[in-house]
Amino acid sequence: MVRFPFLFIAGAAPLDFLNTEVMLDGQPADLMESGDDLLHWLAESGLATKAEIREMRAGSPSPLASWLKASLQLRAGLRASFARLADGHSLRDADLRPINDVLASTTGTLQLRRSASHPSLQFQPLAITPPLLIARATAEFLATANLTRIRQCKGEGCILFFHDSTKSHTRRWCSMAVCGNRTKVKAHYVRKRSAERTRRHR
């Protein structure tokens, strides 16, 4: 079976993760059907290195099924939170709970890491898991991004999210090539039909 390609159009990995739920031929579809899909997405998104992917695949017995379940539960919580942000609401404590639940279940140590300029203090988890990588990326995004620029595509029937990084802050579509042009074509058709009806009734 050919896997539908993942979409990386949101401008932020957490939103791209939400966009693994799409509409295909007018029906909801989940691109995250298996643990392998999850690892493919992590690799393509850049949230996991090749070495980390190899390490995650090497587990025995394989934890992929449980990781997939936990990641999809996290995605459901994030979808509700980002939908609120896209509607102009502020984050609530309840919106942070799915992320904090994953982060709280992670064990590890604080380490002082050497860098070119000066050392930095970092948390080093004992085990890298897909839910942790997604939760950590989402936490970093929420802590640093302008959350008033979270958008949901205005295309008819589209459920995709994105972060509007345009200078004018007027981005409306997940992709101009898809929803933007489709909406413009539909609007042109409606205007044309309206003009024809007006001429006929003169």
C-alpha positions as a printed Julia matrix, in Angstrom:
202×3 Matrix{Float64}:
   0.0    0.0     0.0
   1.38   3.41   -1.01
   1.66   5.79    1.94
   0.19   9.25    1.41
   3.03  11.76    1.83
   3.22  13.76    5.04
   2.6   17.49    4.76
   5.21  19.94    6.05
   3.55  23.27    5.29
   2.68  24.57    8.76
   5.95  26.29    9.61
   6.24  24.43   12.93
   6.69  20.74   13.71
   3.86  20.53   16.3
   1.39  21.89   13.75
   2.76  19.57   11.08
   2.06  16.73   13.52
  -1.58  17.85   13.79
  -1.65  17.86   10.01
  -1.18  14.09    9.92
  -4.98  14.17   10.1
  -6.3   15.36    6.73
  -9.35  15.37    4.51
  -9.08  13.14    1.43
 -11.93  13.17   -1.08
 -14.09  14.86    1.5
 -13.48  12.22    4.17
 -11.26  12.41    7.27
  -8.09  10.34    6.94
  -5.3    9.55    9.4
  -1.8    9.4     7.92
  -0.5    7.97   11.19
  -1.72   4.39   10.86
   1.22   2.48   12.33
   4.29   2.79   14.5
   6.39   2.78   11.34
   4.42   5.8    10.08
   5.22   7.55   13.36
   8.96   6.92   13.01
   8.88   8.0     9.34
   7.2   11.25   10.38
   9.75  11.9    13.14
  12.59  11.39   10.67
  11.05  13.57    7.97
  10.13  16.31   10.42
  13.68  16.48   11.76
  12.61  15.84   15.36
  14.64  12.62   15.49
  18.08  11.83   14.13
  18.85   8.69   12.14
  20.66   7.3    15.18
  17.63   7.94   17.39
  15.33   6.26   14.86
  17.6    3.21   14.76
  17.63   3.06   18.55
  13.85   3.29   18.73
  13.48   0.5    16.17
  15.85  -1.74   18.09
  13.6   -2.14   21.14
  12.54  -5.67   22.02
   9.71  -6.28   22.48
   8.83  -3.45   20.13
   7.19  -0.5    21.92
   5.95   0.99   18.63
   2.28   0.16   19.26
   2.25   1.81   22.69
   4.2    4.81   21.37
   1.7    5.22   18.56
  -1.23   5.1    20.98
   0.38   7.66   23.3
   1.3    9.94   20.38
  -2.23   9.87   18.97
  -3.65  10.67   22.4
  -1.25  13.6    22.61
  -2.27  14.72   19.12
  -5.95  14.73   20.09
  -5.2   16.95   23.09
  -3.02  19.27   21.03
  -5.67  19.57   18.31
  -8.18  20.9    20.84
  -5.62  23.33   22.28
  -4.45  24.68   18.92
  -8.04  24.99   17.7
  -8.68  27.29   20.67
  -5.6   29.34   19.81
  -6.68  29.59   16.17
 -10.06  30.9    17.38
  -8.3   33.68   19.29
  -8.5   32.2    22.79
  -5.68  32.05   25.34
  -4.12  28.86   26.61
  -5.66  27.3    29.72
  -3.97  25.01   32.23
  -6.02  22.18   30.71
  -4.41  22.87   27.32
  -0.95  22.28   28.79
  -1.87  19.1    30.63
  -1.36  16.63   27.72
   2.14  18.01   27.16
   3.06  18.14   30.83
   1.78  14.59   31.38
   4.27  13.3    28.8
   7.11  15.46   30.1
   6.41  14.41   33.7
   6.65  10.73   32.8
  10.16  11.22   31.39
  13.17  10.28   33.51
  16.63  11.68   32.98
  19.37  13.88   34.35
  20.53  17.47   34.14
  23.84  17.8    32.36
  26.21  20.68   31.78
  27.12  20.65   28.09
  30.14  22.35   26.56
  29.59  24.63   23.58
  31.64  27.07   21.5
  30.68  30.12   23.59
  29.81  28.96   27.1
  28.44  25.83   28.78
  24.69  25.26   28.88
  22.55  23.28   31.3
  20.36  20.7    29.53
  18.02  17.91   30.52
  19.12  14.56   29.09
  16.34  11.93   29.02
  17.31   8.35   29.75
  15.21   7.17   26.81
  14.14   8.98   23.64
  10.53   8.2    22.69
   8.22   9.62   20.02
   5.75  11.12   22.53
   8.64  12.83   24.34
  10.07  14.31   21.12
   6.66  15.64   20.09
   5.79  16.97   23.55
   9.19  18.66   23.91
   8.94  20.3    20.48
   5.43  21.5    21.29
   6.49  22.91   24.66
   9.39  24.79   23.05
   7.09  26.12   20.32
   4.43  27.31   22.78
   7.11  28.96   24.93
   8.7   30.91   22.09
   6.21  31.42   19.22
   3.72  34.23   18.69
   0.59  32.23   19.48
  -1.72  34.88   18.04
  -0.52  33.76   14.6
  -1.8   30.19   14.88
  -4.28  29.7    12.06
  -6.56  27.01   10.7
  -6.95  26.91    6.93
  -9.97  28.79    5.59
 -10.34  26.39    2.68
 -13.73  24.71    2.52
 -13.56  21.36    4.33
  -9.86  21.76    5.19
  -8.73  20.97    8.75
  -5.02  21.85    8.49
  -3.2   24.25   10.82
  -0.28  26.6    10.23
   1.74  29.38   11.86
   1.38  32.62    9.91
   4.89  33.98    9.48
   4.06  36.36    6.63
   4.98  40.03    7.13
   1.37  41.11    6.65
   0.01  38.31    8.88
  -2.75  37.67    6.33
  -2.06  34.06    5.33
  -5.39  32.24    5.02
  -4.6   28.95    3.35
  -2.64  25.86    4.28
  -1.29  26.0     0.75
  -2.02  28.46   -2.04
  -1.45  25.64   -4.53
  -4.29  23.64   -3.0
  -6.89  25.46   -0.93
  -6.01  28.99   -2.01
  -6.39  28.39   -5.74
  -9.43  26.15   -5.23
 -11.18  28.88   -3.26
 -10.25  31.53   -5.81
 -11.56  29.38   -8.67
 -14.82  28.78   -6.8
 -15.21  32.51   -6.05
 -14.57  33.33   -9.72
 -17.21  30.76  -10.77
 -19.77  32.23   -8.33
 -19.11  35.78   -9.55
 -19.43  34.67  -13.17
 -22.73  32.87  -12.55
 -24.05  35.87  -10.62
 -23.13  38.22  -13.46
 -24.85  35.91  -15.99
 -28.04  35.81  -13.9
 -27.98  39.61  -13.6
 -27.67  39.99  -17.38
 -30.55  37.56  -17.99
 -32.87  39.49  -15.69
 -32.23  42.89  -17.21
